[in-house]
Amino acid sequence: MTLTDHLRKAQRILIFTGAGISTGSGIDDFRGPQGVWKRRRPVYYQDFMVSEEARREYWEQKLESWETFRSARPNAVHYAACTLERAGRLLMVVTQNVDGLHAKAGTGAAHLLELHGTNAEVECQNCGQRARADATVQLFKAQRVPPRCDCGGLLKTATISFGQALDPEVLQRARRAAEECDLVLALGSTLSVQPACLIPLFAAQCGAPYIVINRGSTDHDDLPEVTLRLEGDVAEIFPAAVQLAVPPLHR
């Protein structure tokens, strides 16, 4: 069966996305040639919590990429997921990305799990209060002082930093979607970051056909659970297949 055949047949589709789907929106792959990973050592959560210098470095990194994230717009991959949602065939989008582009494209909150959080908000590490990130970023830009909440707690973007545990409730919802789906697609991910990459694999182990689309190798390429492996630009492959699979009335 082709990708289009699988999309036509499935009624409860789980889409797992990684950084490779956002490069078409101008956001560098984190581990790519221009990614932060190549330019700066990431700040670990434990260091952020105990060191003012680590917090300053964290916010400098966020400031460096802020305009890119703020101005980025969804691309054809994000909108193709929305097409499946309108057709009533999308069970869930589970994304590793923190750019918020699935939400910007129109994927509803009931169909979206951001495993690693979002750059669009800041969160207090003490009281848990959240707010839009723009004002906090601009305050840091002006003062270069790591921001704090009104309660005195440390503020960071509402993302999962290195060394920080994933939200167990979000992870549980992702696993539940993996159990319930009848097709799982991994799009633009090297499938190398755990535990996130275990979600599509778990869906396959529960019996769903598993399709991997990526430019470059992934850690799941040689696994027997993979039903179909497509090499190439996900922005060319996936939206075209969705257009063929979904009747015009539902696009």
N, C-alpha and C positions, 0 to 999 in steps of 0.2 A: 504493500500500500504506500502511496505517496503522502506527503505532508497534507496536501489538500484533501485526500481521501480520509485521513484521520480526523481532520477538522470538520468535515461534513458529517461524520458519524458520531462524534462526541457531543454530549449534552452537558457535561459538568467538567469544564476545562480548568486546569490549574496551570498558571503561567508563572514561572520562576525567572526573575530577571537579574542581570548583573551589569557591571559598568560598561560593557560593550554595547549596550543599547543606547547609551547616552552620549557616546562620542559624536554621533550625528547631530547632537544639539550643542556641540562646542565644549562639552565637559570632558577633560582628559581622563582616560583610564587611570585609576589610582596607581596601578603598578606599571603603567605605560611609560614611554620615553620622557614625556613631559609631566608625569604625575608627581604628586607631593612625595610619594615614596622614594622617588629618585632624587628629589631636591633637598628634602629635609627628613630627619629622623622623626617618625610620629611620636607624639607625646602620649605616654601610657597613663591610664586612669589613676593608678596608684601614685604616680609622680604628680599629676595634676592636683590631687587631693592634699598633698603635703608640702608642695614647693611653689612659692610665689613666682620663681623664675620659670618653672615648668608651665605654670598657668599663663604667664606672659608669652612664652613661646607658642603655646596652644592657640592663643588669640591672635598672634601674629600670623600663624598659618591660616586661620580662618579668614582674617582680613585679606590676605594675599589672594584668596580664591573667591571672595565674597561677590564681587561684581559679576564674575563669570556665572556663578550659581544664580544670582538674582535675575540676570538678564536671559538665562537659558530658556528655551521654549521647547515644548514636546515635539517629537518627530513622528514619522509614519509608524514606527513600532508601537509607541504609546497609543496612538489613535486606533491602530488595529485592535489592540486589547479592548478599547472602548466599543468598537464595532461588535466584538463578540459579546460584550456586556449588554448592548442594546438588543442583540438577537436572543438574549436569555440563555446564552451558552457558556458564560464565564462564571465559574465557581469562585475563583479567587486569583488575584495577582499577589504573589509573594516576592518582594523585591529586597535585594541587598543594598540598593541605592539610597542615598540620603538627599538626593537632589529635588525631590518632590514633584518630578515631572509626570508621573502617573496621575497624581491628583490634579495637576494643572491641566492635563489632557481631558479630564472628566471622569476618570475611574471613581466610582462611588466608594465612600468609606466602608460600606458593608462588604465590598469586594476587594479591599486593599489592605495588605499587611506590610508595613515597612519594618523589616526585621532589625535593621540597624538604625532606626530612627529617622529624624529629619533635621536638616540644617535650617529649616524655615522658622523654628522656634528655639527659645532658650529654656532651660529647666534648672530650677534651684536644687542643688544636691542635698539641701537640708529639709526644706518644707515641701518640695515637689511642685511648687507653683510653676506654671508655664506662661510664656508670653511670646509674641512675635519677636523675631530676632533682630530686625532692622535697627531699632533704637539702641539696643545693647551694642551691636557692632559699631554703630556710629559713635557711641560714647567711648568705646575703646579706641577708635581711630583718633578721636580728639585728645584723649588723656593718656593713652597707653598704660592704663591701670587695669588689671584684671577685674572684671565687674563682679559685684555682689548683689544679692537679693536684698529687699527691704528688711528681711529677717536676719541678715548678716551672713546667710549661707552663700556658698560659691555658685556662680552661674557658669554653665557651659551649654553649648548647643545640645538640643535634645537628640543626640546621636549616641551610638554605642562606641566608645573609645576602645583602643587596644587595652586588654586586661579587664574590661568591664563586662559583666554578665548580660546576656540578652534578657529582655523582659519575659519571664516565664509564661505569662498569659498570652502574649503575642506568639511565642513559640508553640504553645499548646494549640492555639487556633490554627496555626500553619499545619501542624501535624494532623489535626482533625480534617482539614481540607484535603490533605494528602490521602487520607483514608477514604474520603468520599468521592474523589474525582474519578473520571473515566478516561482521562487523557492528561498527561503532564508534559509541558514543554519547558526546557531550560534555554533561555535566550541570552546570548552575550555574556556568558559567565565561564570562567575557567574551572568552576566547580571545585575550588581548592580551599575555600574558607569554611571551616567547621564552627558551629554545627549547622550553619545555614545550608550548605550544599547537601546535607543529608535529607532535606525535605523532599526534593524531587526523587531521590533514590528510594526513600520510604514509600512514596506513591507508587513507584514501579514495583517494589516488593509486595505491595498490596494488590497488584494485578493490573494497574493502568499501563497502557502503552507509553513509552518514554522516548521523547524526541529531543535531541540536543542540536542546537544551531549555534555555531560560533565560528569566528575567524581565528584559527589557531587551535592548538590542541587543548583538551580539557582532561581533568583527572578521571572523568567517567568514560572516556572514549572506548576503553577496552573491556568495560564491564558487560556481562551478559544481560543485565537488565535493560540496556539501551536498545530500543526497537529500531530507531532510525537516527543516523548521525549525518547532519548536513554541514558541510564546510563552506564558509563564505560570509558575506555581509548580511547580518540578520535584517537590516533595514531594506534590503532588496528581496530577501527570501520570504520572510514571514508576512508582511503586509500583502504581497501579491497573492499568497496562498489564501489568506483570509478573504480577499476580494472574490476569489473563485468559489470559496466554500460557503459564503453567507449570501443568501438571496438579496437582491437590491432593495426590497422592501424594508429590510432590517439594518441597512447600512447607515 
